[in-house]
């Protein structure tokens, strides 16, 4: 059973996405080559600073254009949504075929439109969920950089291209080091996402209620309120799961920002200028752009950068990098949302907790 018409999502997204900046073939080749090189340079800096060891051999980033980013994310969505698809397939007799067919096309168009909006804004990402390779093995992930968006941003900001590209790579490479150096982290995020999806209410009355809530959220956001689609379509159980997901993603995003800013001054000469201009750019945009960002929860992600970075900074200032790295010990040592807002509570729970007595050895 197909919940979303993925082919239509790709077709819609690639049709709607805006073209990238005008560059010559030579400029494009140079940008791609430099981004690949700088991703390797950045990884070395990140590994040394974070002290996170990983057994995964360094790989250059995958460089894509905007349509390529859309296609890659559709592949990831299909992997993430597989548990929900399987569950709905088991219930296919409860839903008329025509409803399923029409619904999958509608959602295909909606997903494509959202991806078209994002595809001109995302600079890079670490793709956690990828389809298995031809051997059937699931890849651990892939670092992807969107070359047209990076070129557009550096031109719009008027910053040094080489410095800006390395600065972006520092943030994204931090995510690769996190998920390859902390073996359980990827599975934890995947399990939480699966739980979130399977906590969905699939009966028609509840679905209609969710749609009404979504419509109210759209109207509220347009009026300048705080409504967003993420809050509108959740069940109570999903809200609890999303709290855990939000906490871990705030941690990894904030860690990426912290590393980027901490390493930056030593290897990116114009980092202060880049950071100031980029922060202003994040908060800008037209009224429509800000409304869409709010609806999609993108403003929440911007908040995550700041809160997560503040948490990391507070812990490192108190306990050093080795003390902070105890956060990666297990799911139990991850901070809650409350602890991210109050780092001293995480420090008290994880770092200052009395050690368990050593087990006695007897004959």
C-alpha positions as CSV (number, residue, x, y, z in Angstrom):
1,X,0.0,0.0,0.0
2,X,1.4,3.4,-0.9
3,X,0.7,6.2,1.6
4,X,2.5,8.8,-0.6
5,X,2.9,8.8,-4.3
6,X,6.7,9.2,-4.2
7,X,7.2,9.5,-7.9
8,X,4.7,12.4,-7.9
9,X,6.4,13.9,-4.9
10,X,9.7,14.0,-6.8
11,X,8.1,15.3,-10.0
12,X,6.2,18.0,-8.1
13,X,9.3,19.1,-6.1
14,X,11.6,19.3,-9.1
15,X,9.0,21.2,-11.1
16,X,8.4,23.8,-8.4
17,X,11.9,24.3,-7.0
18,X,13.5,27.5,-8.0
19,X,16.6,27.4,-10.2
20,X,19.9,27.9,-8.5
21,X,22.3,30.9,-9.1
22,X,23.8,31.4,-12.5
23,X,27.3,29.9,-12.6
24,X,29.5,28.8,-15.5
25,X,30.4,25.1,-15.9
26,X,34.0,25.8,-14.7
27,X,32.7,27.6,-11.6
28,X,30.3,24.7,-10.9
29,X,33.2,22.2,-11.2
30,X,35.4,24.3,-9.0
31,X,32.7,24.6,-6.3
32,X,32.0,20.8,-6.3
33,X,35.7,20.0,-6.1
34,X,36.4,22.5,-3.3
35,X,33.4,21.3,-1.2
36,X,34.6,17.7,-1.5
37,X,38.1,18.7,-0.4
38,X,36.9,21.0,2.4
39,X,34.6,18.3,3.8
40,X,37.7,16.1,4.4
41,X,39.6,19.0,5.9
42,X,36.6,19.8,8.2
43,X,36.3,16.2,9.4
44,X,39.9,16.2,10.6
45,X,39.3,19.4,12.6
46,X,36.0,18.1,14.0
47,X,37.5,14.7,15.1
48,X,40.4,16.4,16.8
49,X,38.2,19.0,18.7
50,X,35.3,16.8,19.7
51,X,37.5,13.8,20.7
52,X,34.9,11.4,19.3
53,X,36.5,8.4,17.8
54,X,34.9,6.6,14.8
55,X,35.9,3.5,13.0
56,X,34.2,4.6,9.8
57,X,36.8,5.6,7.2
58,X,36.5,9.3,6.1
59,X,34.6,9.9,2.9
60,X,34.2,13.0,0.9
61,X,30.8,14.6,0.9
62,X,28.2,13.9,-1.8
63,X,27.5,17.1,-3.7
64,X,24.1,17.6,-5.2
65,X,21.9,20.3,-6.9
66,X,18.4,21.2,-5.7
67,X,16.6,18.4,-7.7
68,X,19.2,15.9,-6.4
69,X,18.5,17.0,-2.8
70,X,14.8,16.4,-3.4
71,X,15.3,12.9,-4.8
72,X,17.7,12.0,-1.9
73,X,15.2,13.1,0.7
74,X,12.3,11.2,-0.9
75,X,14.5,8.1,-0.7
76,X,15.0,8.8,3.0
77,X,11.3,9.4,3.6
78,X,10.5,6.1,2.1
79,X,12.8,4.3,4.5
80,X,11.6,6.2,7.5
81,X,7.9,5.7,6.7
82,X,8.2,2.0,5.9
83,X,6.8,0.9,9.3
84,X,3.7,3.0,8.9
85,X,3.3,1.9,5.3
86,X,3.4,-1.8,6.4
87,X,0.9,-1.1,9.1
88,X,-1.5,0.6,6.8
89,X,-1.1,-2.2,4.2
90,X,-2.3,-4.6,6.9
91,X,-5.4,-2.5,7.2
92,X,-6.0,-1.9,3.5
93,X,-9.4,-3.6,3.7
94,X,-10.6,-0.8,6.0
95,X,-10.0,2.0,3.5
96,X,-11.7,2.2,0.1
97,X,-9.2,1.8,-2.8
98,X,-10.3,5.1,-4.3
99,X,-9.6,7.0,-1.0
100,X,-6.1,5.4,-0.9
101,X,-5.3,6.3,-4.5
102,X,-6.5,9.9,-4.2
103,X,-4.9,10.3,-0.8
104,X,-1.5,9.1,-1.9
105,X,-1.5,11.6,-4.8
106,X,-2.6,14.5,-2.7
107,X,0.1,13.7,-0.1
108,X,2.6,13.3,-3.0
109,X,1.9,16.8,-4.2
110,X,2.1,18.2,-0.7
111,X,5.4,16.5,0.1
112,X,6.8,17.6,-3.2
113,X,5.8,21.2,-2.5
114,X,7.4,21.2,0.9
115,X,10.6,19.7,-0.5
116,X,10.6,22.4,-3.2
117,X,10.4,25.1,-0.6
118,X,13.2,23.5,1.5
119,X,15.5,22.6,-1.4
120,X,16.5,26.2,-2.1
121,X,17.3,26.8,1.6
122,X,19.2,23.7,2.9
123,X,23.0,24.1,2.7
124,X,23.7,20.5,3.8
125,X,22.7,17.6,5.9
126,X,23.8,14.2,7.2
127,X,21.3,11.7,5.7
128,X,20.7,9.1,8.4
129,X,18.3,6.9,6.5
130,X,19.1,5.6,3.1
131,X,17.8,2.6,1.1
132,X,20.0,-0.5,1.2
133,X,22.8,-0.8,-1.3
134,X,22.6,-3.6,-4.0
135,X,24.1,-6.1,-1.5
136,X,21.2,-5.5,0.8
137,X,23.3,-3.8,3.5
138,X,21.9,-0.6,5.1
139,X,24.4,2.2,4.8
140,X,25.3,4.1,7.9
141,X,24.5,7.5,6.4
142,X,25.8,10.1,3.9
143,X,26.9,13.7,4.2
144,X,25.3,15.8,1.5
145,X,26.1,19.4,0.5
146,X,23.8,21.4,-1.8
147,X,26.3,23.3,-3.9
148,X,23.8,25.9,-5.5
149,X,22.5,26.9,-2.1
150,X,26.0,27.3,-0.6
151,X,27.1,29.4,-3.6
152,X,23.9,31.5,-3.4
153,X,24.3,32.1,0.3
154,X,27.9,33.2,0.1
155,X,27.1,35.6,-2.7
156,X,24.0,37.0,-0.9
157,X,26.0,37.5,2.3
158,X,29.0,38.9,0.5
159,X,31.5,36.6,2.4
160,X,34.7,34.9,1.4
161,X,33.6,31.7,-0.5
162,X,36.4,29.5,0.8
163,X,35.9,30.5,4.4
164,X,32.1,30.1,4.2
165,X,32.3,26.7,2.6
166,X,34.6,25.4,5.3
167,X,32.4,26.9,8.0
168,X,29.4,25.0,6.6
169,X,31.4,21.8,6.3
170,X,32.4,22.1,10.0
171,X,28.8,22.0,11.1
172,X,27.7,19.2,8.8
173,X,30.8,17.1,9.5
174,X,30.1,17.3,13.2
175,X,26.8,15.4,12.5
176,X,28.7,12.7,10.6
177,X,31.2,12.3,13.5
178,X,28.3,12.2,16.0
179,X,26.4,9.4,14.2
180,X,29.4,7.3,13.1
181,X,31.3,7.7,16.4
182,X,28.3,7.0,18.7
183,X,27.2,3.6,17.5
184,X,23.8,3.5,19.2
185,X,22.7,7.1,18.3
186,X,21.4,6.4,14.8
187,X,19.3,3.4,16.0
188,X,17.9,5.4,18.9
189,X,16.7,8.2,16.6
190,X,15.3,5.6,14.2
191,X,13.4,3.8,17.0
192,X,11.9,7.1,18.3
193,X,10.8,8.0,14.8
194,X,9.2,4.6,14.3
195,X,7.4,4.9,17.6
196,X,6.2,8.4,16.7
197,X,4.8,7.1,13.3
198,X,3.1,4.1,14.8
199,X,1.4,6.2,17.5
200,X,-0.7,7.8,14.7
201,X,-4.4,7.6,14.9
202,X,-5.5,6.2,11.5
203,X,-9.3,6.1,11.9
204,X,-11.3,8.5,9.8
205,X,-12.9,10.6,12.5
206,X,-9.5,11.2,14.2
207,X,-7.9,12.0,10.8
208,X,-10.6,14.6,10.2
209,X,-10.0,16.2,13.6
210,X,-6.3,16.4,12.8
211,X,-7.0,18.1,9.4
212,X,-9.3,20.6,11.2
213,X,-6.5,21.3,13.7
214,X,-4.0,21.7,10.8
215,X,-6.3,24.2,9.1
216,X,-6.6,26.2,12.3
217,X,-2.8,26.1,12.6
218,X,-2.4,27.5,9.1
219,X,-4.9,30.3,9.8
220,X,-3.2,31.2,13.1
221,X,0.3,31.3,11.5
222,X,-1.0,33.6,8.7
223,X,-2.3,35.9,11.4
224,X,1.1,36.0,13.0
225,X,0.3,33.5,15.8
226,X,2.4,30.6,17.1
227,X,0.5,27.8,15.4
228,X,2.4,25.1,13.5
229,X,1.5,21.9,11.7
230,X,3.7,19.7,13.8
231,X,1.8,20.5,17.0
232,X,-1.6,20.3,15.2
233,X,-1.4,16.8,13.9
234,X,0.1,15.0,16.9
235,X,-1.6,12.5,19.3
236,X,-0.9,12.9,23.0
237,X,1.4,9.8,22.8
238,X,3.2,11.4,19.9
239,X,3.8,14.5,21.9
240,X,5.8,12.5,24.5
241,X,7.8,10.8,21.8
242,X,8.4,14.1,20.1
243,X,9.8,15.6,23.3
244,X,12.5,12.9,23.3
245,X,13.2,13.4,19.7
246,X,13.3,17.2,20.1
247,X,15.8,16.8,23.0
248,X,18.2,14.6,21.1
249,X,18.0,16.7,17.9
250,X,18.5,19.9,19.9
251,X,21.6,18.3,21.4
252,X,23.1,17.2,18.0
253,X,22.2,20.5,16.3
254,X,23.5,22.6,19.1
255,X,26.7,20.5,19.3
256,X,27.2,21.2,15.6
257,X,26.8,24.9,16.1
258,X,29.1,24.9,19.1
259,X,31.8,23.0,17.2
260,X,31.5,25.2,14.2
261,X,32.0,28.3,16.3
262,X,34.7,26.9,18.5
263,X,36.8,25.5,15.7
264,X,36.0,28.3,13.3
265,X,38.3,31.1,14.6
266,X,41.4,28.9,14.2
267,X,40.7,27.8,10.7
268,X,38.2,30.3,9.2
269,X,39.7,33.8,9.3
270,X,36.5,35.6,8.6
271,X,34.3,33.5,10.9
272,X,33.0,36.5,13.0
273,X,31.8,38.3,9.8
274,X,30.2,35.0,8.5
275,X,28.4,34.2,11.8
276,X,27.0,37.8,12.1
277,X,25.7,37.9,8.6
278,X,24.4,34.4,8.6
279,X,22.5,34.9,11.9
280,X,20.8,38.0,10.3
281,X,19.9,36.0,7.2
282,X,18.3,33.2,9.3
283,X,15.9,35.7,10.9
284,X,15.1,37.5,7.7
285,X,12.8,36.6,4.7
286,X,9.5,37.8,3.5
287,X,6.2,37.6,5.4
288,X,5.2,34.5,3.4
289,X,8.6,32.9,3.9
290,X,8.4,33.4,7.7
291,X,4.9,32.0,7.8
292,X,5.9,28.8,5.9
293,X,8.9,28.4,8.1
294,X,6.7,28.6,11.2
295,X,4.2,26.1,9.8
296,X,6.9,23.6,9.0
297,X,8.6,24.0,12.4
298,X,11.8,25.5,10.8
299,X,11.7,28.3,13.4
300,X,11.8,25.6,16.0
301,X,15.0,24.3,14.5
302,X,16.5,27.7,14.7
303,X,15.7,27.8,18.4
304,X,17.3,24.3,18.7
305,X,20.6,25.6,17.4
306,X,20.7,28.3,20.1
307,X,19.5,26.2,23.0
308,X,21.6,23.2,22.2
309,X,24.7,25.3,21.7
310,X,24.1,27.0,25.0
311,X,23.8,23.6,26.7
312,X,27.0,22.3,25.2
313,X,28.9,25.4,26.1
314,X,27.7,25.4,29.7
315,X,28.7,21.7,30.2
316,X,32.1,22.1,28.5
317,X,32.9,25.2,30.5
318,X,32.1,23.2,33.7
319,X,33.5,19.8,32.9
320,X,35.6,20.1,29.8
321,X,35.1,18.2,26.5
322,X,35.7,14.8,28.1
323,X,33.0,15.5,30.7
324,X,30.6,16.7,28.0
325,X,31.3,13.5,26.0
326,X,29.7,11.4,28.7
327,X,26.4,12.6,27.0
328,X,27.1,10.0,24.3
329,X,27.4,7.1,26.8
330,X,23.9,5.7,26.3
331,X,20.3,6.9,25.7
332,X,20.0,7.3,29.5
333,X,22.7,10.0,29.5
334,X,21.0,12.1,26.9
335,X,19.6,15.3,28.3
336,X,15.9,15.9,28.5
337,X,14.4,19.1,27.2
338,X,14.3,20.5,30.7
339,X,17.9,19.6,31.2
340,X,18.9,21.4,28.0
341,X,17.2,24.5,29.4
342,X,18.9,23.9,32.7
343,X,22.3,22.3,32.1
344,X,23.1,22.2,35.8
345,X,20.4,19.6,36.2
346,X,22.0,17.3,33.6
347,X,25.4,17.9,35.3
348,X,24.0,16.9,38.7
349,X,22.3,13.8,37.3
350,X,25.0,12.5,35.0
351,X,28.4,14.0,36.1
352,X,27.9,14.6,39.8
353,X,26.0,11.5,40.6
354,X,27.8,9.3,43.1
355,X,29.6,6.4,41.5
356,X,28.2,2.9,42.1
357,X,30.3,0.9,44.6
358,X,32.6,-1.6,42.9
359,X,31.4,-5.1,42.9
360,X,33.0,-7.4,45.4
361,X,34.9,-10.4,44.0
362,X,34.6,-13.6,46.1
363,X,35.8,-17.1,45.6
